[in-house]
Amino acid sequence: MPTETEITAGLSEIFAEVFGREIALIPALTAKDVPGWDSFKQIEIIMATEERWGMRFTTRDLDGLRCVGDLIAVVAAKGK
């Protein structure tokens, strides 16, 4: 079961890979805050997150994602 700190570190690596640059992740960060974060990048982030932690998101999980904090919470909940 990953901790919030471990999840945030893992997501930082995923975001850096997807965007080709370091992005300072904070829970309130949204797609509007990051240039180039479009629906295709969102899919890449989700797929990489599922692969990293060996989980699958449901449509309900994805519909509830509004910010990075929401993604951290879903990963934490599924990791239990």
Biopython code that builds the backbone (N, CA, C, O; Angstrom):
import numpy as np
from Bio.PDB.StructureBuilder import StructureBuilder

atoms = [
    (1, "MET", "N", (0.842, -1.164, 0.000)),
    (1, "MET", "CA", (0.000, 0.000, 0.000)),
    (1, "MET", "C", (0.900, 1.245, 0.000)),
    (1, "MET", "O", (1.573, 1.526, 0.992)),
    (2, "PRO", "N", (0.909, 1.986, -1.117)),
    (2, "PRO", "CA", (1.783, 3.164, -1.187)),
    (2, "PRO", "C", (1.255, 4.312, -0.325)),
    (2, "PRO", "O", (0.047, 4.495, -0.174)),
    (3, "THR", "N", (2.182, 5.069, 0.229)),
    (3, "THR", "CA", (1.809, 6.248, 1.004)),
    (3, "THR", "C", (1.551, 7.413, 0.043)),
    (3, "THR", "O", (1.881, 7.340, -1.141)),
    (4, "GLU", "N", (0.962, 8.474, 0.565)),
    (4, "GLU", "CA", (0.709, 9.650, -0.263)),
    (4, "GLU", "C", (2.023, 10.228, -0.797)),
    (4, "GLU", "O", (2.083, 10.694, -1.934)),
    (5, "THR", "N", (3.057, 10.195, 0.016)),
    (5, "THR", "CA", (4.371, 10.692, -0.411)),
    (5, "THR", "C", (4.925, 9.837, -1.552)),
    (5, "THR", "O", (5.464, 10.366, -2.523)),
    (6, "GLU", "N", (4.790, 8.512, -1.431)),
    (6, "GLU", "CA", (5.268, 7.607, -2.490)),
    (6, "GLU", "C", (4.462, 7.788, -3.775)),
    (6, "GLU", "O", (5.015, 7.753, -4.874)),
    (7, "ILE", "N", (3.159, 7.981, -3.627)),
    (7, "ILE", "CA", (2.310, 8.199, -4.803)),
    (7, "ILE", "C", (2.699, 9.502, -5.497)),
    (7, "ILE", "O", (2.832, 9.539, -6.720)),
    (8, "THR", "N", (2.878, 10.552, -4.731)),
    (8, "THR", "CA", (3.258, 11.843, -5.306)),
    (8, "THR", "C", (4.613, 11.738, -6.021)),
    (8, "THR", "O", (4.781, 12.290, -7.109)),
    (9, "ALA", "N", (5.563, 11.043, -5.424)),
    (9, "ALA", "CA", (6.879, 10.862, -6.062)),
    (9, "ALA", "C", (6.741, 10.081, -7.364)),
    (9, "ALA", "O", (7.356, 10.427, -8.373)),
    (10, "GLY", "N", (5.934, 9.033, -7.336)),
    (10, "GLY", "CA", (5.718, 8.241, -8.549)),
    (10, "GLY", "C", (5.026, 9.044, -9.635)),
    (10, "GLY", "O", (5.391, 8.958, -10.807)),
    (11, "LEU", "N", (4.025, 9.828, -9.243)),
    (11, "LEU", "CA", (3.331, 10.668, -10.222)),
    (11, "LEU", "C", (4.254, 11.743, -10.781)),
    (11, "LEU", "O", (4.142, 12.102, -11.953)),
    (12, "SER", "N", (5.158, 12.259, -9.964)),
    (12, "SER", "CA", (6.130, 13.244, -10.455)),
    (12, "SER", "C", (6.978, 12.649, -11.569)),
    (12, "SER", "O", (7.258, 13.315, -12.565)),
    (13, "GLU", "N", (7.385, 11.399, -11.400)),
    (13, "GLU", "CA", (8.160, 10.713, -12.443)),
    (13, "GLU", "C", (7.319, 10.521, -13.705)),
    (13, "GLU", "O", (7.803, 10.717, -14.820)),
    (14, "ILE", "N", (6.055, 10.135, -13.516)),
    (14, "ILE", "CA", (5.164, 9.931, -14.659)),
    (14, "ILE", "C", (4.955, 11.245, -15.407)),
    (14, "ILE", "O", (5.058, 11.281, -16.633)),
    (15, "PHE", "N", (4.665, 12.315, -14.687)),
    (15, "PHE", "CA", (4.445, 13.610, -15.325)),
    (15, "PHE", "C", (5.700, 14.067, -16.063)),
    (15, "PHE", "O", (5.604, 14.593, -17.172)),
    (16, "ALA", "N", (6.868, 13.873, -15.467)),
    (16, "ALA", "CA", (8.113, 14.278, -16.124)),
    (16, "ALA", "C", (8.304, 13.510, -17.428)),
    (16, "ALA", "O", (8.754, 14.072, -18.426)),
    (17, "GLU", "N", (7.962, 12.228, -17.416)),
    (17, "GLU", "CA", (8.092, 11.414, -18.627)),
    (17, "GLU", "C", (7.077, 11.850, -19.681)),
    (17, "GLU", "O", (7.427, 11.999, -20.852)),
    (18, "VAL", "N", (5.839, 12.055, -19.281)),
    (18, "VAL", "CA", (4.783, 12.415, -20.221)),
    (18, "VAL", "C", (5.015, 13.798, -20.837)),
    (18, "VAL", "O", (4.812, 13.985, -22.037)),
    (19, "PHE", "N", (5.441, 14.766, -20.017)),
    (19, "PHE", "CA", (5.597, 16.132, -20.504)),
    (19, "PHE", "C", (7.023, 16.470, -20.931)),
    (19, "PHE", "O", (7.255, 17.527, -21.517)),
    (20, "GLY", "N", (7.974, 15.594, -20.649)),
    (20, "GLY", "CA", (9.352, 15.846, -21.044)),
    (20, "GLY", "C", (10.027, 16.924, -20.229)),
    (20, "GLY", "O", (11.042, 17.484, -20.644)),
    (21, "ARG", "N", (9.461, 17.220, -19.060)),
    (21, "ARG", "CA", (10.053, 18.219, -18.167)),
    (21, "ARG", "C", (9.520, 17.976, -16.758)),
    (21, "ARG", "O", (8.494, 17.324, -16.566)),
    (22, "GLU", "N", (10.235, 18.511, -15.789)),
    (22, "GLU", "CA", (9.792, 18.389, -14.402)),
    (22, "GLU", "C", (8.586, 19.295, -14.168)),
    (22, "GLU", "O", (8.550, 20.433, -14.638)),
    (23, "ILE", "N", (7.621, 18.787, -13.449)),
    (23, "ILE", "CA", (6.445, 19.570, -13.084)),
    (23, "ILE", "C", (6.268, 19.438, -11.580)),
    (23, "ILE", "O", (6.198, 18.328, -11.051)),
    (24, "ALA", "N", (6.195, 20.567, -10.896)),
    (24, "ALA", "CA", (6.006, 20.555, -9.442)),
    (24, "ALA", "C", (4.555, 20.184, -9.149)),
    (24, "ALA", "O", (3.637, 20.970, -9.387)),
    (25, "LEU", "N", (4.368, 18.983, -8.634)),
    (25, "LEU", "CA", (3.010, 18.522, -8.356)),
    (25, "LEU", "C", (2.542, 18.992, -6.984)),
    (25, "LEU", "O", (3.208, 18.789, -5.969)),
    (26, "ILE", "N", (1.394, 19.615, -6.993)),
    (26, "ILE", "CA", (0.707, 19.963, -5.754)),
    (26, "ILE", "C", (-0.716, 19.427, -5.897)),
    (26, "ILE", "O", (-1.206, 19.293, -7.018)),
    (27, "PRO", "N", (-1.378, 19.123, -4.804)),
    (27, "PRO", "CA", (-2.719, 18.540, -4.902)),
    (27, "PRO", "C", (-3.714, 19.360, -5.730)),
    (27, "PRO", "O", (-4.584, 18.784, -6.383)),
    (28, "ALA", "N", (-3.603, 20.680, -5.714)),
    (28, "ALA", "CA", (-4.571, 21.532, -6.421)),
    (28, "ALA", "C", (-4.267, 21.696, -7.915)),
    (28, "ALA", "O", (-5.034, 22.343, -8.627)),
    (29, "LEU", "N", (-3.160, 21.121, -8.398)),
    (29, "LEU", "CA", (-2.757, 21.276, -9.795)),
    (29, "LEU", "C", (-3.797, 20.661, -10.727)),
    (29, "LEU", "O", (-4.239, 19.532, -10.515)),
    (30, "THR", "N", (-4.189, 21.416, -11.770)),
    (30, "THR", "CA", (-5.145, 20.927, -12.763)),
    (30, "THR", "C", (-4.539, 21.044, -14.154)),
    (30, "THR", "O", (-3.471, 21.630, -14.336)),
    (31, "ALA", "N", (-5.234, 20.480, -15.128)),
    (31, "ALA", "CA", (-4.765, 20.538, -16.509)),
    (31, "ALA", "C", (-4.635, 21.982, -16.994)),
    (31, "ALA", "O", (-3.757, 22.283, -17.803)),
    (32, "LYS", "N", (-5.488, 22.865, -16.515)),
    (32, "LYS", "CA", (-5.422, 24.279, -16.925)),
    (32, "LYS", "C", (-4.121, 24.934, -16.487)),
    (32, "LYS", "O", (-3.700, 25.933, -17.069)),
    (33, "ASP", "N", (-3.480, 24.374, -15.461)),
    (33, "ASP", "CA", (-2.251, 24.955, -14.919)),
    (33, "ASP", "C", (-1.003, 24.533, -15.680)),
    (33, "ASP", "O", (0.062, 25.120, -15.484)),
    (34, "VAL", "N", (-1.111, 23.524, -16.546)),
    (34, "VAL", "CA", (0.065, 22.961, -17.212)),
    (34, "VAL", "C", (-0.090, 23.077, -18.726)),
    (34, "VAL", "O", (-0.951, 22.420, -19.312)),
    (35, "PRO", "N", (0.739, 23.910, -19.366)),
    (35, "PRO", "CA", (0.676, 24.019, -20.821)),
    (35, "PRO", "C", (0.894, 22.650, -21.477)),
    (35, "PRO", "O", (1.822, 21.922, -21.125)),
    (36, "GLY", "N", (0.033, 22.319, -22.426)),
    (36, "GLY", "CA", (0.174, 21.057, -23.145)),
    (36, "GLY", "C", (-0.573, 19.889, -22.533)),
    (36, "GLY", "O", (-0.571, 18.795, -23.096)),
    (37, "TRP", "N", (-1.211, 20.097, -21.395)),
    (37, "TRP", "CA", (-1.961, 19.005, -20.754)),
    (37, "TRP", "C", (-3.337, 18.939, -21.410)),
    (37, "TRP", "O", (-4.267, 19.648, -21.027)),
    (38, "ASP", "N", (-3.432, 18.077, -22.399)),
    (38, "ASP", "CA", (-4.681, 17.906, -23.118)),
    (38, "ASP", "C", (-5.220, 16.496, -22.862)),
    (38, "ASP", "O", (-4.693, 15.770, -22.019)),
    (39, "SER", "N", (-6.256, 16.117, -23.584)),
    (39, "SER", "CA", (-6.879, 14.812, -23.343)),
    (39, "SER", "C", (-5.922, 13.662, -23.656)),
    (39, "SER", "O", (-5.990, 12.618, -23.007)),
    (40, "PHE", "N", (-5.045, 13.832, -24.624)),
    (40, "PHE", "CA", (-4.092, 12.774, -24.950)),
    (40, "PHE", "C", (-3.071, 12.597, -23.831)),
    (40, "PHE", "O", (-2.718, 11.473, -23.475)),
    (41, "LYS", "N", (-2.604, 13.703, -23.285)),
    (41, "LYS", "CA", (-1.669, 13.627, -22.151)),
    (41, "LYS", "C", (-2.362, 12.998, -20.949)),
    (41, "LYS", "O", (-1.749, 12.231, -20.207)),
    (42, "GLN", "N", (-3.638, 13.320, -20.757)),
    (42, "GLN", "CA", (-4.397, 12.734, -19.651)),
    (42, "GLN", "C", (-4.437, 11.212, -19.775)),
    (42, "GLN", "O", (-4.254, 10.500, -18.788)),
    (43, "ILE", "N", (-4.672, 10.724, -20.973)),
    (43, "ILE", "CA", (-4.700, 9.275, -21.202)),
    (43, "ILE", "C", (-3.333, 8.668, -20.890)),
    (43, "ILE", "O", (-3.253, 7.615, -20.257)),
    (44, "GLU", "N", (-2.271, 9.318, -21.324)),
    (44, "GLU", "CA", (-0.916, 8.825, -21.033)),
    (44, "GLU", "C", (-0.670, 8.760, -19.529)),
    (44, "GLU", "O", (-0.110, 7.784, -19.029)),
    (45, "ILE", "N", (-1.092, 9.802, -18.807)),
    (45, "ILE", "CA", (-0.906, 9.839, -17.353)),
    (45, "ILE", "C", (-1.672, 8.689, -16.703)),
    (45, "ILE", "O", (-1.134, 7.985, -15.848)),
    (46, "ILE", "N", (-2.911, 8.503, -17.105)),
    (46, "ILE", "CA", (-3.741, 7.441, -16.525)),
    (46, "ILE", "C", (-3.153, 6.068, -16.816)),
    (46, "ILE", "O", (-3.052, 5.235, -15.915)),
    (47, "MET", "N", (-2.767, 5.823, -18.052)),
    (47, "MET", "CA", (-2.209, 4.515, -18.416)),
    (47, "MET", "C", (-0.909, 4.232, -17.666)),
    (47, "MET", "O", (-0.694, 3.117, -17.189)),
    (48, "ALA", "N", (-0.054, 5.229, -17.563)),
    (48, "ALA", "CA", (1.215, 5.053, -16.851)),
    (48, "ALA", "C", (0.976, 4.825, -15.358)),
    (48, "ALA", "O", (1.693, 4.052, -14.722)),
    (49, "THR", "N", (-0.023, 5.494, -14.807)),
    (49, "THR", "CA", (-0.354, 5.328, -13.391)),
    (49, "THR", "C", (-0.883, 3.921, -13.141)),
    (49, "THR", "O", (-0.493, 3.269, -12.172)),
    (50, "GLU", "N", (-1.766, 3.457, -14.012)),
    (50, "GLU", "CA", (-2.294, 2.090, -13.875)),
    (50, "GLU", "C", (-1.161, 1.062, -13.951)),
    (50, "GLU", "O", (-1.112, 0.115, -13.166)),
    (51, "GLU", "N", (-0.268, 1.262, -14.894)),
    (51, "GLU", "CA", (0.843, 0.324, -15.060)),
    (51, "GLU", "C", (1.781, 0.339, -13.853)),
    (51, "GLU", "O", (2.196, -0.714, -13.369)),
    (52, "ARG", "N", (2.104, 1.517, -13.379)),
    (52, "ARG", "CA", (3.053, 1.635, -12.264)),
    (52, "ARG", "C", (2.560, 0.923, -11.010)),
    (52, "ARG", "O", (3.331, 0.239, -10.336)),
    (53, "TRP", "N", (1.272, 1.084, -10.697)),
    (53, "TRP", "CA", (0.746, 0.489, -9.469)),
    (53, "TRP", "C", (-0.101, -0.753, -9.706)),
    (53, "TRP", "O", (-0.724, -1.258, -8.772)),
    (54, "GLY", "N", (-0.136, -1.254, -10.933)),
    (54, "GLY", "CA", (-0.839, -2.501, -11.224)),
    (54, "GLY", "C", (-2.318, -2.447, -10.901)),
    (54, "GLY", "O", (-2.864, -3.362, -10.285)),
    (55, "MET", "N", (-2.964, -1.370, -11.320)),
    (55, "MET", "CA", (-4.394, -1.207, -11.027)),
    (55, "MET", "C", (-5.114, -0.756, -12.278)),
    (55, "MET", "O", (-4.491, -0.353, -13.259)),
    (56, "ARG", "N", (-6.425, -0.827, -12.234)),
    (56, "ARG", "CA", (-7.256, -0.339, -13.322)),
    (56, "ARG", "C", (-8.276, 0.642, -12.758)),
    (56, "ARG", "O", (-8.920, 0.375, -11.744)),
    (57, "PHE", "N", (-8.408, 1.769, -13.425)),
    (57, "PHE", "CA", (-9.386, 2.759, -13.012)),
    (57, "PHE", "C", (-10.728, 2.467, -13.659)),
    (57, "PHE", "O", (-10.787, 2.005, -14.799)),
    (58, "THR", "N", (-11.794, 2.731, -12.942)),
    (58, "THR", "CA", (-13.134, 2.618, -13.491)),
    (58, "THR", "C", (-13.526, 3.960, -14.099)),
    (58, "THR", "O", (-12.862, 4.974, -13.880)),
    (59, "THR", "N", (-14.596, 3.950, -14.852)),
    (59, "THR", "CA", (-15.110, 5.203, -15.408)),
    (59, "THR", "C", (-15.466, 6.161, -14.280)),
    (59, "THR", "O", (-15.232, 7.365, -14.385)),
    (60, "ARG", "N", (-16.024, 5.633, -13.215)),
    (60, "ARG", "CA", (-16.374, 6.468, -12.062)),
    (60, "ARG", "C", (-15.123, 7.120, -11.465)),
    (60, "ARG", "O", (-15.139, 8.297, -11.107)),
    (61, "ASP", "N", (-14.027, 6.334, -11.359)),
    (61, "ASP", "CA", (-12.765, 6.897, -10.856)),
    (61, "ASP", "C", (-12.328, 8.074, -11.728)),
    (61, "ASP", "O", (-11.965, 9.138, -11.225)),
    (62, "LEU", "N", (-12.369, 7.864, -13.027)),
    (62, "LEU", "CA", (-11.884, 8.881, -13.958)),
    (62, "LEU", "C", (-12.782, 10.112, -13.981)),
    (62, "LEU", "O", (-12.296, 11.236, -14.105)),
    (63, "ASP", "N", (-14.079, 9.906, -13.862)),
    (63, "ASP", "CA", (-15.009, 11.035, -13.854)),
    (63, "ASP", "C", (-14.789, 11.944, -12.651)),
    (63, "ASP", "O", (-15.104, 13.133, -12.704)),
    (64, "GLY", "N", (-14.250, 11.390, -11.568)),
    (64, "GLY", "CA", (-14.049, 12.171, -10.349)),
    (64, "GLY", "C", (-12.729, 12.918, -10.289)),
    (64, "GLY", "O", (-12.463, 13.627, -9.319)),
    (65, "LEU", "N", (-11.899, 12.770, -11.314)),
    (65, "LEU", "CA", (-10.589, 13.415, -11.300)),
    (65, "LEU", "C", (-10.689, 14.867, -11.741)),
    (65, "LEU", "O", (-10.989, 15.149, -12.901)),
    (66, "ARG", "N", (-10.438, 15.781, -10.821)),
    (66, "ARG", "CA", (-10.461, 17.211, -11.128)),
    (66, "ARG", "C", (-9.082, 17.851, -10.956)),
    (66, "ARG", "O", (-8.797, 18.903, -11.530)),
    (67, "CYS", "N", (-8.226, 17.195, -10.149)),
    (67, "CYS", "CA", (-6.905, 17.747, -9.868)),
    (67, "CYS", "C", (-5.968, 16.592, -9.473)),
    (67, "CYS", "O", (-6.402, 15.452, -9.315)),
    (68, "VAL", "N", (-4.702, 16.907, -9.322)),
    (68, "VAL", "CA", (-3.715, 15.896, -8.948)),
    (68, "VAL", "C", (-4.063, 15.259, -7.601)),
    (68, "VAL", "O", (-3.850, 14.062, -7.407)),
    (69, "GLY", "N", (-4.592, 16.049, -6.678)),
    (69, "GLY", "CA", (-4.987, 15.516, -5.374)),
    (69, "GLY", "C", (-6.025, 14.413, -5.503)),
    (69, "GLY", "O", (-5.990, 13.436, -4.755)),
    (70, "ASP", "N", (-6.957, 14.564, -6.456)),
    (70, "ASP", "CA", (-7.961, 13.521, -6.691)),
    (70, "ASP", "C", (-7.293, 12.242, -7.192)),
    (70, "ASP", "O", (-7.665, 11.143, -6.780)),
    (71, "LEU", "N", (-6.315, 12.382, -8.072)),
    (71, "LEU", "CA", (-5.606, 11.211, -8.594)),
    (71, "LEU", "C", (-4.839, 10.512, -7.472)),
    (71, "LEU", "O", (-4.840, 9.284, -7.389)),
    (72, "ILE", "N", (-4.196, 11.281, -6.624)),
    (72, "ILE", "CA", (-3.476, 10.700, -5.479)),
    (72, "ILE", "C", (-4.445, 9.918, -4.602)),
    (72, "ILE", "O", (-4.136, 8.809, -4.166)),
    (73, "ALA", "N", (-5.616, 10.496, -4.343)),
    (73, "ALA", "CA", (-6.600, 9.840, -3.471)),
    (73, "ALA", "C", (-7.111, 8.536, -4.084)),
    (73, "ALA", "O", (-7.302, 7.554, -3.367)),
    (74, "VAL", "N", (-7.333, 8.513, -5.392)),
    (74, "VAL", "CA", (-7.819, 7.294, -6.047)),
    (74, "VAL", "C", (-6.753, 6.206, -6.010)),
    (74, "VAL", "O", (-7.058, 5.044, -5.741)),
    (75, "VAL", "N", (-5.514, 6.574, -6.277)),
    (75, "VAL", "CA", (-4.426, 5.588, -6.230)),
    (75, "VAL", "C", (-4.297, 5.035, -4.800)),
    (75, "VAL", "O", (-4.136, 3.829, -4.612)),
    (76, "ALA", "N", (-4.367, 5.900, -3.822)),
    (76, "ALA", "CA", (-4.261, 5.477, -2.415)),
    (76, "ALA", "C", (-5.400, 4.525, -2.060)),
    (76, "ALA", "O", (-5.175, 3.508, -1.404)),
    (77, "ALA", "N", (-6.615, 4.847, -2.486)),
    (77, "ALA", "CA", (-7.771, 4.022, -2.162)),
    (77, "ALA", "C", (-7.690, 2.655, -2.838)),
    (77, "ALA", "O", (-8.050, 1.644, -2.236)),
    (78, "LYS", "N", (-7.225, 2.619, -4.075)),
    (78, "LYS", "CA", (-7.131, 1.348, -4.795)),
    (78, "LYS", "C", (-5.949, 0.508, -4.315)),
    (78, "LYS", "O", (-5.925, -0.708, -4.502)),
    (79, "GLY", "N", (-4.977, 1.161, -3.700)),
    (79, "GLY", "CA", (-3.798, 0.451, -3.216)),
    (79, "GLY", "C", (-4.021, -0.270, -1.909)),
    (79, "GLY", "O", (-3.149, -1.004, -1.444)),
    (80, "LYS", "N", (-5.188, -0.067, -1.309)),
    (80, "LYS", "CA", (-5.484, -0.696, -0.016)),
    (80, "LYS", "C", (-5.984, -2.104, -0.200)),
    (80, "LYS", "O", (-6.282, -2.786, 0.781)),
]
sb = StructureBuilder()
sb.init_structure("model")
sb.init_model(0)
sb.init_chain("A")
sb.init_seg("    ")
for serial, (resi, resn, name, xyz) in enumerate(atoms, 1):
    if name == "N":
        sb.init_residue(resn, " ", resi, " ")
    sb.init_atom(name, np.array(xyz, "f"), 0.0, 1.0, " ", f" {name:<3s}", serial, name[0])
structure = sb.get_structure()
